[in-house]
Amino acid sequence: MLQLKYYSFNLPFEYPFTISKGTKTHQPTLITSLGLGNLRGHGEAPAISYYNVTVEDMIASLEEKKSMIERYALTDPGRFWHFLHHLIPGQHFLTAALDIAGWDLFAQMRRQPLYQLLGIKWDSQPLTDYTIGIDTPENMVAKIKAHPWPVYKIKCTGTGGIDTLRLLRSHTDAPFRVDANESWTLEEAKMLSPDLQSLGVTIVEQPLPRDAYEEMKELKALSPLPLYADESCRTEDEVKKCAEGFHGINIKLVKCGGITPAMRMIKEARMLGLRVMMGNMNESSVGTAAIAHMQPLLDEVDADGPLLLQQDLAEGLAYEKGLLKLSGRPGLGIRFAGPVPATRPAH
């Protein structure tokens, strides 16, 4: 019989984290734990206000469904996801946390690192970026100086960010990935594209509002840079919608519901000729480890969540010159630190 536990944290960022949707100084997050005998698998779901996801609501769902989850016989993580998908429909963040924990536990049962259990050949991996949130130009420069990195993701809003990009370019030769988080209009995106290319930008992520699929087709036809969908590609049923208006998709495990649907999304994206990125939503090393095991399947990765936080929740991941390294241990390969001061108690 499975043993379900969960832990709630409110993790401080190193710097206030600002995107076009707002600013936060802390990241609330929920850690799920599934145990069997002496083994424990872990997953994570951060709370994101603009998706109306709170730790409190996720805990309430866990309490309501706990006995049913604990009675589940974990013989196949993929089947476990289908069970969760019907047990807590529409709750992708919580489903993801439990799905990741299930895969972690099952891989430990099989004494394999997760990537081996998933059938992934470890033959290559992309560099992960370091994200520079929106701030004063001077503070953004200071962040780059404090965190030398081989590639940066720069959060932008409106057209004024182009001057900041010019300033940042004068302080580093590293490639930039620009993430507008839906904040541009079609005309603004058209106007900015040539300047972005000249400033060493290699990717533009979600330039237009998430439902602007038709306008994205027009932008793609003339864009000199690869365009990646993020908010436009939350779940499996949206991959096909992005094929004509984007060059690639950015998969977020908590938005799509976990590792199980993410693997299907990668397969479909490849069939449609789309490039694939996978990204953090400010997870600690618990949630980031799941991304780390899928790196050889990706063209780009945005897995810097632990780097942005003052406090991590697990050990087992290491960053080396922009590469995210695994521990080699079974499952996710991380060791969850457990409750720490100023957290809620375990349940």
Phi, psi and omega per residue, in radians:
M1 nan 2.320 3.125
L2 -1.194 2.592 3.019
Q3 -1.988 2.047 -3.111
L4 -1.767 2.213 3.015
K5 -2.292 2.848 3.078
Y6 -2.620 2.733 -3.062
Y7 -2.443 2.431 -3.126
S8 -1.989 2.390 -3.133
F9 -2.364 2.746 3.018
N10 -2.266 1.606 -2.928
L11 -1.550 2.207 3.127
P12 -1.313 2.447 3.008
F13 -1.368 2.736 3.017
E14 -1.140 -0.743 3.065
Y15 -2.189 2.649 2.967
P16 -0.930 2.316 -3.017
F17 -1.801 2.018 -3.069
T18 -2.124 2.291 2.955
I19 -2.228 -3.061 -3.095
S20 -1.102 -0.315 -3.078
K21 -1.634 -0.063 3.109
G22 2.467 -3.100 -3.090
T23 -2.149 2.490 3.012
K24 -2.482 2.597 3.139
T25 -1.800 -0.297 -3.138
H26 -2.371 2.667 3.070
Q27 -1.988 1.852 3.014
P28 -1.197 2.421 -3.120
T29 -2.628 2.668 3.134
L30 -2.044 2.234 3.040
I31 -1.813 2.227 3.055
T32 -1.822 2.586 -3.115
S33 -2.372 2.190 3.072
L34 -2.022 2.125 -3.089
G35 -2.002 2.606 3.042
L36 -2.587 1.961 -3.039
G37 1.116 -2.244 -3.138
N38 -1.589 0.003 -3.079
L39 -1.719 2.537 3.088
R40 -2.414 2.260 3.038
G41 -1.826 2.596 -3.059
H42 -2.252 2.599 3.035
G43 -2.457 3.024 -3.060
E44 -2.555 2.505 3.028
A45 -2.413 1.890 3.058
P46 -1.280 2.609 3.062
A47 -1.493 2.255 -3.111
I48 -2.172 2.023 -3.003
S49 -1.114 -0.690 -3.083
Y50 -1.336 -0.027 2.933
Y51 -1.894 0.138 3.132
N52 0.997 0.670 3.110
V53 -1.903 2.126 3.109
T54 -2.142 2.675 3.065
V55 -1.077 -0.707 -3.110
E56 -1.049 -0.755 3.138
D57 -1.170 -0.688 3.124
M58 -1.137 -0.692 3.107
I59 -1.121 -0.725 3.125
A60 -1.043 -0.717 3.113
S61 -1.162 -0.701 3.107
L62 -1.077 -0.775 3.141
E63 -1.090 -0.677 -3.125
E64 -1.196 -0.634 -3.030
K65 -1.868 0.099 -3.001
K66 -0.964 -0.849 -3.063
S67 -1.107 -0.624 3.130
M68 -1.221 -0.678 3.117
I69 -1.152 -0.742 -3.088
E70 -1.188 -0.420 3.123
R71 -1.449 -0.123 -3.081
Y72 -1.252 2.369 3.098
A73 -1.573 1.896 -3.049
L74 -1.413 1.591 3.096
T75 -1.954 -0.195 -3.116
D76 -2.782 1.962 -3.114
P77 -1.033 -0.575 3.106
G78 -1.107 -0.723 3.088
R79 -1.187 -0.601 3.091
F80 -1.056 -0.718 3.106
W81 -1.066 -0.769 3.136
H82 -1.079 -0.679 3.062
F83 -1.047 -0.817 3.141
L84 -1.158 -0.695 -3.117
H85 -0.997 -0.617 3.126
H86 -1.565 -0.494 -3.118
L87 -1.267 -0.708 -3.123
I88 -2.248 1.136 -3.028
P89 -1.049 2.417 3.087
G90 1.428 -0.147 -3.122
Q91 -1.680 1.283 -3.005
H92 -1.149 -0.658 -3.110
F93 -1.118 -0.853 3.139
L94 -1.175 -0.708 3.068
T95 -1.004 -0.728 3.132
A96 -1.083 -0.783 -3.123
A97 -1.061 -0.697 3.132
L98 -1.311 -0.669 3.098
D99 -1.072 -0.792 3.122
I100 -1.092 -0.758 3.116
A101 -1.079 -0.673 3.119
G102 -1.128 -0.764 3.099
W103 -1.124 -0.725 3.122
D104 -1.044 -0.853 -3.124
L105 -1.113 -0.786 -3.086
F106 -1.141 -0.693 3.101
A107 -1.132 -0.631 3.058
Q108 -1.143 -0.686 3.089
M109 -1.056 -0.614 3.133
R110 -1.555 -0.027 3.126
R111 1.015 0.735 3.141
Q112 -2.261 2.535 2.897
P113 -1.067 2.621 -3.060
L114 -0.964 -0.740 -3.071
Y115 -1.072 -0.590 3.098
Q116 -1.196 -0.740 3.114
L117 -1.074 -0.602 3.121
L118 -1.368 -0.088 -3.139
G119 1.338 0.441 -3.125
I120 -1.622 2.211 3.098
K121 -1.469 2.182 -3.080
W122 -1.507 1.413 -3.084
D123 -2.044 -0.170 3.117
S124 -2.912 2.850 3.033
Q125 -2.745 2.507 3.112
P126 -1.424 2.862 3.036
L127 -1.296 2.441 2.993
T128 -1.565 2.534 3.130
D129 -1.513 3.006 2.984
Y130 -2.077 2.226 -3.014
T131 -1.544 2.294 3.030
I132 -1.865 1.895 -3.137
G133 -1.259 2.859 3.126
I134 -1.113 2.339 -3.107
D135 -2.825 -3.035 2.995
T136 -1.135 2.622 3.125
P137 -0.933 -0.692 -3.118
E138 -1.133 -0.708 3.129
N139 -1.214 -0.610 3.111
M140 -1.173 -0.664 3.042
V141 -1.092 -0.751 -3.129
A142 -1.085 -0.643 3.113
K143 -1.140 -0.712 3.113
I144 -1.127 -0.722 3.125
K145 -1.149 -0.624 -3.124
A146 -1.331 -0.373 -3.079
H147 -2.303 1.296 3.080
P148 -1.041 2.301 -3.038
W149 -2.635 2.649 -3.090
P150 -1.312 -0.300 3.094
V151 -2.718 2.416 -3.110
Y152 -2.062 2.549 2.880
K153 -1.775 2.194 -3.111
I154 -1.922 2.089 3.073
K155 -1.367 2.350 -3.107
C156 -2.329 2.756 2.996
T157 -2.573 2.371 -3.125
G158 1.128 -2.977 -3.086
T159 -1.579 -0.223 -3.091
G160 -1.184 -0.316 -3.102
G161 -1.157 -0.283 -3.100
I162 -1.134 -0.617 3.098
D163 -1.176 -0.659 3.088
T164 -1.140 -0.706 3.094
L165 -1.051 -0.699 3.108
R166 -1.076 -0.720 3.117
L167 -1.147 -0.776 3.137
L168 -1.103 -0.654 3.139
R169 -1.081 -0.508 3.135
S170 -1.272 -0.144 -3.104
H171 -1.998 -0.062 3.119
T172 -2.747 2.593 3.046
D173 -1.692 -0.021 -3.080
A174 -1.135 2.530 3.066
P175 -1.056 2.611 3.085
F176 -1.938 2.430 2.883
R177 -1.946 2.203 -3.083
V178 -1.782 2.285 3.112
D179 -2.110 1.956 -3.099
A180 -1.582 -0.213 3.135
N181 0.836 0.839 3.033
E182 1.294 0.250 -2.919
S183 -1.602 -0.061 -3.112
W184 -1.818 2.723 2.915
T185 -1.565 2.954 3.104
L186 -1.055 -0.765 -3.124
E187 -1.142 -0.673 3.098
E188 -1.127 -0.748 3.135
A189 -1.099 -0.721 3.091
K190 -1.071 -0.768 -3.094
M191 -1.150 -0.653 -3.048
L192 -1.398 -0.435 -2.981
S193 -0.923 -0.856 -3.131
P194 -1.072 -0.708 3.131
D195 -1.163 -0.689 3.123
L196 -1.063 -0.758 3.125
Q197 -1.093 -0.738 -3.118
S198 -1.177 -0.377 -3.125
L199 -1.624 0.201 3.071
G200 1.385 0.441 3.039
V201 -1.395 2.316 -3.078
T202 -1.854 -0.348 -3.097
I203 -2.555 2.479 2.950
V204 -2.063 2.143 -3.073
E205 -1.849 2.275 3.063
Q206 0.716 1.140 -3.124
P207 -1.224 -0.613 -3.035
L208 -1.949 2.897 3.083
P209 -0.931 2.663 -2.934
R210 -1.056 -0.538 -3.101
D211 -1.631 0.135 -3.084
A212 -1.488 0.934 -3.075
Y213 -1.133 -0.700 -3.128
E214 -1.177 -0.752 3.105
E215 -1.134 -0.587 3.106
M216 -1.128 -0.573 3.073
K217 -1.070 -0.735 3.118
E218 -1.142 -0.745 -3.137
L219 -1.157 -0.713 -3.136
K220 -1.069 -0.654 -3.082
A221 -1.087 -0.437 -3.093
L222 -2.095 -0.036 -3.079
S223 -1.273 2.272 3.061
P224 -1.403 -0.112 -3.069
L225 -2.099 2.621 3.060
P226 -1.114 2.380 -3.137
L227 -1.926 2.222 -3.108
Y228 -1.980 2.387 3.069
A229 -1.520 2.368 2.994
D230 -2.143 -1.356 3.102
E231 -1.055 -0.443 3.108
S232 -1.354 -0.136 -3.099
C233 -2.388 1.235 -3.122
R234 -1.415 -0.749 -2.983
T235 -2.238 3.041 -3.063
E236 -0.980 -0.702 -3.041
D237 -1.254 -0.084 -3.136
E238 -1.781 -0.107 -3.135
V239 -1.048 -0.863 -3.109
K240 -1.099 -0.609 3.133
K241 -1.068 -0.465 -3.059
C242 -1.551 -0.149 -2.983
A243 -1.087 -0.632 -3.067
E244 -1.530 -0.412 -3.048
G245 -1.850 -0.111 -3.108
F246 -2.347 2.753 3.033
H247 -1.580 -0.348 -3.106
G248 -2.794 3.022 3.106
I249 -2.223 2.615 3.040
N250 -1.919 1.951 -3.094
I251 -1.569 2.233 3.018
K252 -1.920 2.137 -3.051
L253 -1.006 -0.717 -3.085
V254 -1.267 -0.496 -3.141
K255 -1.321 -0.608 -3.101
C256 -1.564 -0.328 3.107
G257 1.966 0.144 3.032
G258 2.130 -2.976 -3.091
I259 -1.134 -0.732 -3.058
T260 -1.019 -0.938 3.105
P261 -1.248 -0.501 3.128
A262 -1.085 -0.679 3.104
M263 -1.101 -0.667 3.096
R264 -1.201 -0.649 3.123
M265 -1.119 -0.708 3.110
I266 -1.078 -0.798 -3.138
K267 -1.069 -0.776 -3.131
E268 -1.167 -0.718 3.133
A269 -1.034 -0.745 3.133
R270 -1.103 -0.702 3.133
M271 -1.122 -0.517 -3.129
L272 -1.582 0.015 3.123
G273 1.390 0.341 3.131
L274 -1.608 2.541 2.987
R275 -1.391 2.828 -3.039
V276 -2.306 2.254 2.975
M277 -2.081 2.695 2.975
M278 -2.238 2.449 -3.004
G279 -2.340 2.745 3.043
N280 -1.368 2.828 2.838
M281 -2.216 0.846 3.119
N282 1.200 0.512 3.056
E283 -1.202 2.723 2.967
S284 -1.310 -2.957 3.115
S285 -1.143 -0.310 3.115
V286 -1.140 -1.004 3.129
G287 -1.240 -0.585 -3.115
T288 -1.166 -0.532 -3.124
A289 -1.058 -0.603 3.117
A290 -1.105 -0.730 3.073
I291 -1.090 -0.746 -3.075
A292 -0.996 -0.666 -3.107
H293 -1.265 -0.271 -3.103
M294 -1.761 0.071 -3.037
Q295 -0.956 -0.721 -3.115
P296 -1.084 -0.280 3.122
L297 -1.516 -0.072 -2.947
L298 -1.911 2.692 3.002
D299 -1.552 -0.640 3.095
E300 -2.431 2.714 3.098
V301 -2.435 2.461 3.118
D302 -2.178 1.408 -2.984
A303 -2.171 0.895 -3.059
D304 -1.794 0.212 -3.082
G305 -0.826 -0.898 -3.123
P306 -1.069 -0.490 -3.128
L307 -1.247 -0.427 -3.079
L308 -1.516 -0.199 -3.061
L309 -1.737 2.600 3.026
Q310 -1.287 -0.496 -3.021
Q311 -2.302 2.212 3.051
D312 -1.732 2.930 -3.070
L313 -2.013 -0.032 -3.099
A314 -2.712 2.813 2.992
E315 -2.068 2.709 -3.133
G316 2.387 -0.214 3.042
L317 -1.947 2.567 3.096
A318 -2.431 2.491 3.092
Y319 -1.842 2.226 -3.093
E320 -2.374 1.802 3.139
K321 0.923 0.757 3.094
G322 1.525 -0.079 3.097
L323 -1.748 2.417 -3.136
L324 -1.692 2.014 -3.011
K325 -1.780 2.462 3.107
L326 -1.579 2.824 3.130
S327 -1.432 -0.414 -3.070
G328 1.564 -0.095 3.124
R329 -1.344 2.838 3.129
P330 -1.088 2.771 -3.132
G331 1.203 -2.527 3.074
L332 -1.133 -0.416 3.141
G333 1.433 0.198 3.139
I334 -1.862 2.774 3.047
R335 -2.120 1.936 -3.106
F336 -1.201 2.301 -3.061
A337 -1.308 -0.366 -3.119
G338 1.488 -3.041 -3.105
P339 -1.033 2.492 3.094
V340 -2.265 2.910 -3.136
P341 -0.927 2.520 3.090
A342 1.317 0.303 3.024
T343 -1.901 2.905 3.041
R344 -1.363 2.685 -3.127
P345 -1.199 2.781 3.077
A346 -1.210 2.700 3.102
H347 -2.141 nan nan
